[in-house]
Amino acid sequence: MKNFKVKWTEDGKERTSVVSYNESSAEKRKQQLEAAGATNVRIVQMKPGE
């Protein structure tokens, strides 16, 4: 199973999700963040143990 984190910029600060997501959940979270005004939102695949 692949795991993903979501990274984005909010108020000029780089943020990273604390939890890991499966791919479809990460995409949903990305859409939520973009709707809330976050910028530079991207999904990043995690390596095992990260």
N, C-alpha and C positions, 0 to 999 in steps of 0.2 A: 504494500500500500504506500502510495506517495503522500507526503505531507507538505503543506505549504504555509507560509507566513504572508501577511499583508503588510506592506510598507507604504507610508504616505507622508506628506508634509502638511502640517497644521500650525497655523500661527507662526510660520517661519521655522518650525522645529521638525526635524525628522522623527517619525514615530514608527514603531514596529509592533505588530500584534503580540500579545503575551501568549496566546493560545495558538495551536496549530490547527489547520483546517484541511479537509479533503478538498479536491479541486473545485467541485461545484459550490461548496460552502464558502470557499475563498472568493470565488467570483461574485457570489451574492453579497459578501461583506464589502468587496470592492465597490459594488454599485451603491451600497448604503453610504459608504464614506464619500463617494463622489457627489451623491445627492445632498449630503450635509455640508458640502463646500470644501472638502479636502482636495489637495492638488497632488500631482505626481504619484498617484495611487498605482501600485504594481503588486503583482503576485510573484513570490519568490519560492522556488522549491527548496525544501530543507534537506540537508544531508542527514543520514542516520546519526543520532546522538546529539544533534543541535538543539 
